[in-house]
Amino acid sequence: MLLDVGMQSGMVANQARIYALRPEAQSRLNTAYMTCAYLGGSLGSWFGARAYAHFGWLGVCAVLALLAAIALAGHLASSPATGHPRATVAAQNT
């Protein structure tokens, strides 16, 4: 139940974030967001199933660790400390 609440909370927070980008285009933004969310979920399921079939749970954990490392690298690359223009503007607006 906690995982479901966490996932729903993340979904609502992300939708609020994208709606703030262009309020007049909420429908198009939501379509793009949900398409990417479902494509990402289906690709993750596909990779997880393939990893389990070939390497067992160790393979699934390795895929998860790799994807988490990629997400962390993307987050760190867009932090205000790197001087990325969008991150700097976002940091100034908060």
C-alpha positions as CSV (number, residue, x, y, z in Angstrom):
1,M,0.0,0.0,0.0
2,L,2.9,2.4,0.7
3,L,4.3,1.8,-2.7
4,D,1.0,2.6,-4.3
5,V,0.6,5.8,-2.3
6,G,4.2,6.8,-3.2
7,M,3.6,6.1,-6.9
8,Q,0.4,8.1,-6.9
9,S,2.0,11.0,-5.0
10,G,4.8,11.1,-7.5
11,M,2.4,11.0,-10.4
12,V,0.4,13.9,-9.0
13,A,3.6,15.9,-8.2
14,N,4.9,15.4,-11.7
15,Q,1.7,16.3,-13.3
16,A,1.5,19.5,-11.3
17,R,5.1,20.3,-12.4
18,I,4.3,19.9,-16.1
19,Y,1.1,21.8,-15.9
20,A,3.0,24.8,-14.6
21,L,5.1,24.8,-17.8
22,R,2.3,25.9,-20.1
23,P,-1.1,26.1,-18.4
24,E,-2.9,26.7,-21.8
25,A,-1.6,23.3,-23.1
26,Q,-2.4,21.1,-20.1
27,S,-4.2,18.5,-22.3
28,R,-1.2,18.1,-24.7
29,L,1.3,18.1,-21.8
30,N,-0.7,15.4,-20.0
31,T,-0.9,13.3,-23.1
32,A,2.9,13.5,-23.6
33,Y,3.6,12.8,-19.9
34,M,1.3,9.8,-19.7
35,T,2.6,8.4,-23.0
36,C,6.2,8.6,-21.7
37,A,5.1,7.2,-18.3
38,Y,3.5,4.1,-19.9
39,L,6.3,3.6,-22.4
40,G,8.8,3.8,-19.6
41,G,6.9,1.3,-17.5
42,S,6.5,-1.1,-20.3
43,L,10.2,-0.9,-21.3
44,G,11.1,-1.4,-17.6
45,S,8.9,-4.5,-17.5
46,W,10.4,-5.8,-20.7
47,F,14.0,-5.3,-19.5
48,G,13.2,-6.8,-16.1
49,A,11.6,-9.9,-17.6
50,R,14.6,-10.4,-20.0
51,A,17.1,-9.9,-17.1
52,Y,15.2,-12.4,-14.9
53,A,15.0,-14.9,-17.8
54,H,18.7,-14.8,-18.4
55,F,20.3,-14.0,-15.0
56,G,17.6,-14.4,-12.4
57,W,17.1,-11.9,-9.6
58,L,20.7,-10.8,-9.7
59,G,20.1,-9.6,-13.3
60,V,16.9,-7.7,-12.3
61,C,18.8,-6.0,-9.5
62,A,21.6,-5.1,-11.9
63,V,19.1,-3.5,-14.3
64,L,17.6,-1.6,-11.5
65,A,21.0,-0.4,-10.2
66,L,21.9,0.7,-13.7
67,L,18.7,2.6,-14.3
68,A,19.0,4.2,-10.8
69,A,22.5,5.3,-11.6
70,I,21.4,6.8,-14.9
71,A,18.6,8.7,-13.1
72,L,21.0,10.0,-10.4
73,A,23.5,11.1,-13.0
74,G,20.7,13.0,-14.9
75,H,19.6,14.6,-11.7
76,L,23.1,15.6,-10.6
77,A,23.8,17.0,-14.1
78,S,20.8,19.3,-13.9
79,S,21.5,20.6,-10.4
80,P,22.2,24.3,-9.8
81,A,25.8,23.5,-8.9
82,T,26.6,22.6,-12.5
83,G,25.4,25.9,-13.8
84,H,22.9,24.4,-16.1
85,P,20.7,27.4,-17.3
86,R,17.3,25.7,-16.6
87,A,18.4,24.4,-13.2
88,T,19.8,27.9,-12.3
89,V,16.5,29.6,-13.3
90,A,14.4,27.0,-11.4
91,A,16.6,27.4,-8.3
92,Q,16.2,31.2,-8.4
93,N,12.4,30.9,-8.7
94,T,12.1,28.8,-5.5
